[in-house]
Amino acid sequence: MTALLESLRQIADLGGPVVLLLIAVSVVTLATMLYKAWQFAVAGVGRHTALSQAVEAWDAGDRAGARAALNQSKSYLAPVIDMAFACDTGDMPRLTAEAETRFAKLESGFRLLDSVAQLAPLLGLFGTVLGMIEAFRSLQEAGAQVDPSLLAGGIWVALLTTAVGLVVAMPTALVLSWFEGRMDRERVTAERAIATVLRPRGTATGNAEDAAPAATPLRV
């Protein structure tokens, strides 16, 4: 703990309070990323094998097989599909809203990650501007006895904050992009599953649970 505090003190002496702020932001950001990864794993994001089997069975007219497969699913979308089994095509907005409610829970924290990805470089640039001001002020106070190393030292210390800001922002932007890509695929999966359940093949309405699979093809 002492060594950590000493390291933070040295960083503060070099980069100033802006670097310390960026370090604190990076800790919060890392904690958010780990929490979202854990939340995705618990919810079963991307793991919809049993759910897909249930939808395929329902689409083929095997109602008992569809419910048996759905009971095996650990997906967070399983309650939505279970609700779709008892609904008709007119309930599409309600089912979509149910799915979006679950998506919103998984997407909580995305706004924070997006803000960090955008603001961290600006914070770093702000620290650089403050450092450059201090460097030129020291240069002015030196008067005629200007030491080039004084200016060079002030500049590299000032640029340190920009580097730290970029180090915080770039991984955050990459991880956020990965999370958003996963959620886009989840939406496609949910929309396809709901539409398939409400309009199974070979039926005109697809709303009755006890309806036998029709052999007559859909008319275009």
Order of alpha helices (4+ residues) and beta strands (2+ residues): alpha-alpha-alpha-alpha-alpha-alpha-alpha-alpha
